[in-house]
Amino acid sequence: MIFSVQVQVMPLKDLLDPQGKAVMGSLQNLGLPSIKDVRVGKNIQLQIEANSKEEAIDIANEAAKKLLANSVMENFYIEVIS
């Protein structure tokens, strides 16, 4: 069975996010002062062949730990979307 899995990778909250700060400054310059913080991350969609949803999550988790996310600077969240 093929599962569509989404891996969201975000910088740790305690770390500076230079890309988020740049976007924040641009939004302020565009007249959107009500936006108070921006964090920029990655959204990665995987098509995983697995026998179960749990196995697909385990495979995505392994991929995220080994390649998709830097555990020193980022957190990741996994969701099966179909």
BALOBA-1460 file (C-alpha; in Angstrom, 3 decimals):
// residues 82
<rec num="1" residu="m" x="0.000" y="0.000" z="0.000"/>
<rec num="2" residu="i" x="1.227" y="3.527" z="-0.774"/>
<rec num="3" residu="f" x="0.912" y="6.176" z="1.943"/>
<rec num="4" residu="s" x="1.319" y="9.923" z="1.443"/>
<rec num="5" residu="v" x="3.280" y="11.237" z="4.387"/>
<rec num="6" residu="q" x="4.049" y="14.852" z="5.191"/>
<rec num="7" residu="v" x="7.155" y="15.751" z="7.176"/>
<rec num="8" residu="q" x="7.209" y="19.295" z="8.533"/>
<rec num="9" residu="v" x="10.637" y="20.492" z="9.630"/>
<rec num="10" residu="m" x="10.856" y="23.642" z="11.741"/>
<rec num="11" residu="p" x="13.739" y="25.420" z="13.478"/>
<rec num="12" residu="l" x="13.853" y="24.981" z="17.243"/>
<rec num="13" residu="k" x="11.964" y="27.770" z="19.010"/>
<rec num="14" residu="d" x="15.014" y="28.831" z="21.016"/>
<rec num="15" residu="l" x="17.192" y="29.326" z="17.916"/>
<rec num="16" residu="l" x="17.393" y="32.394" z="15.735"/>
<rec num="17" residu="d" x="15.550" y="31.944" z="12.429"/>
<rec num="18" residu="p" x="17.234" y="34.384" z="10.010"/>
<rec num="19" residu="q" x="14.896" y="33.535" z="7.143"/>
<rec num="20" residu="g" x="11.872" y="34.044" z="9.400"/>
<rec num="21" residu="k" x="13.255" y="37.399" z="10.540"/>
<rec num="22" residu="a" x="13.753" y="38.508" z="6.915"/>
<rec num="23" residu="v" x="10.178" y="37.538" z="6.027"/>
<rec num="24" residu="m" x="8.933" y="39.278" z="9.175"/>
<rec num="25" residu="g" x="10.696" y="42.507" z="8.195"/>
<rec num="26" residu="s" x="9.235" y="42.349" z="4.696"/>
<rec num="27" residu="l" x="5.715" y="41.775" z="6.015"/>
<rec num="28" residu="q" x="6.088" y="44.767" z="8.336"/>
<rec num="29" residu="n" x="7.260" y="46.875" z="5.368"/>
<rec num="30" residu="l" x="4.185" y="45.738" z="3.418"/>
<rec num="31" residu="g" x="1.934" y="47.220" z="6.085"/>
<rec num="32" residu="l" x="1.102" y="44.085" z="8.082"/>
<rec num="33" residu="p" x="2.091" y="45.131" z="11.625"/>
<rec num="34" residu="s" x="-0.308" y="42.668" z="13.288"/>
<rec num="35" residu="i" x="1.983" y="39.751" z="12.344"/>
<rec num="36" residu="k" x="4.244" y="39.401" z="15.375"/>
<rec num="37" residu="d" x="6.458" y="36.416" z="14.530"/>
<rec num="38" residu="v" x="7.428" y="34.276" z="11.537"/>
<rec num="39" residu="r" x="9.198" y="30.909" z="11.524"/>
<rec num="40" residu="v" x="10.183" y="29.409" z="8.191"/>
<rec num="41" residu="g" x="10.601" y="25.666" z="7.789"/>
<rec num="42" residu="k" x="10.334" y="22.904" z="5.227"/>
<rec num="43" residu="n" x="7.355" y="20.835" z="4.143"/>
<rec num="44" residu="i" x="8.386" y="17.510" z="2.602"/>
<rec num="45" residu="q" x="5.900" y="15.038" z="1.144"/>
<rec num="46" residu="l" x="6.887" y="11.399" z="0.779"/>
<rec num="47" residu="q" x="5.145" y="8.548" z="-1.019"/>
<rec num="48" residu="i" x="5.961" y="5.480" z="1.076"/>
<rec num="49" residu="e" x="5.174" y="1.873" z="0.272"/>
<rec num="50" residu="a" x="4.382" y="0.093" z="3.535"/>
<rec num="51" residu="n" x="2.117" y="-2.584" z="4.960"/>
<rec num="52" residu="s" x="0.491" y="-0.243" z="7.494"/>
<rec num="53" residu="k" x="0.152" y="3.383" z="8.498"/>
<rec num="54" residu="e" x="2.415" y="2.732" z="11.502"/>
<rec num="55" residu="e" x="5.127" y="1.262" z="9.279"/>
<rec num="56" residu="a" x="4.908" y="4.283" z="6.956"/>
<rec num="57" residu="i" x="5.325" y="6.594" z="9.960"/>
<rec num="58" residu="d" x="8.335" y="4.587" z="11.152"/>
<rec num="59" residu="i" x="9.960" y="4.852" z="7.694"/>
<rec num="60" residu="a" x="9.294" y="8.610" z="7.538"/>
<rec num="61" residu="n" x="10.674" y="8.995" z="11.057"/>
<rec num="62" residu="e" x="13.870" y="7.208" z="10.065"/>
<rec num="63" residu="a" x="14.202" y="9.365" z="6.922"/>
<rec num="64" residu="a" x="13.719" y="12.544" z="8.952"/>
<rec num="65" residu="k" x="16.272" y="11.517" z="11.574"/>
<rec num="66" residu="k" x="18.874" y="10.432" z="9.021"/>
<rec num="67" residu="l" x="18.502" y="13.126" z="6.365"/>
<rec num="68" residu="l" x="15.527" y="15.487" z="6.351"/>
<rec num="69" residu="a" x="16.042" y="17.273" z="9.688"/>
<rec num="70" residu="n" x="19.057" y="18.391" z="11.686"/>
<rec num="71" residu="s" x="18.220" y="17.350" z="15.253"/>
<rec num="72" residu="v" x="20.595" y="19.960" z="16.691"/>
<rec num="73" residu="m" x="18.674" y="22.839" z="15.093"/>
<rec num="74" residu="e" x="15.270" y="21.505" z="14.000"/>
<rec num="75" residu="n" x="12.184" y="19.605" z="15.132"/>
<rec num="76" residu="f" x="10.049" y="17.561" z="12.784"/>
<rec num="77" residu="y" x="6.435" y="16.461" z="12.751"/>
<rec num="78" residu="i" x="5.045" y="13.569" z="10.713"/>
<rec num="79" residu="e" x="1.490" y="13.217" z="9.430"/>
<rec num="80" residu="v" x="-0.028" y="10.611" z="7.143"/>
<rec num="81" residu="i" x="-2.248" y="12.562" z="4.756"/>
<rec num="82" residu="s" x="-3.649" y="9.614" z="2.758"/>
